[in-house]
């Protein structure tokens, strides 16, 4: 324990005085795809929370996934869990779904407070670790299992924040297909985006906006992909085949 603590302190100390050089969704160390010799796609869904609108739940979308036996990885924020505790437990108990970490306060991950979309990022290495581990601790307490995958609010990072995530035992899950653009795409656009996916792609959607076109677009897109012989996987199912960006 003391050895691990000393290593962590030394690691954090090594970051001070070294400004990040990357900032965005696709920085060094982020996982955007996986390798597969099968026709497989990973569907991922964010649940952000923080307001009444962002704390909604698209029950129809989740029912569709369950009824059609479609596995998915669910990235859930602390604020959404706190607003939907019973729903969260039901999702976590369903073996179709893998619970992943969408952060504690939905901040972009930065070591110097860089912001995006007018949302300030974490402002130090310690804040990066707290943004990851606060929600990681909550999910582990509620489910008995610590999530392996993390996606920040906005999915923005600097490369040093990604290194801190790895130091804390999590993979940063980006995406290769923008499924619904924060639940702003129309249903036809969502279907088009999903149908553009290839084997090994990670697609990002949202499960907290039932008023959006996400559900209908996914229903259409999934049907067409299944007709083409595609199947769907959770990120944990392909964790040994993940492709980190160099």
Beta strands, then each sheet from edge to edge (+ up, - down):
strand 1: 31-34
strand 2: 40-47
strand 3: 72-76
strand 4: 97-101
strand 5: 115-116
strand 6: 119-120
strand 7: 149-150
strand 8: 171-172
strand 9: 177-178
strand 10: 202-206
strand 11: 231-233
strand 12: 242-244
sheet 1: 1+ 12-
sheet 2: 4+ 3+ 2+ 10+ 9+
sheet 3: 4+ 3+ 2+ 11+
sheet 4: 5+ 6-
sheet 5: 7+ 8+
end
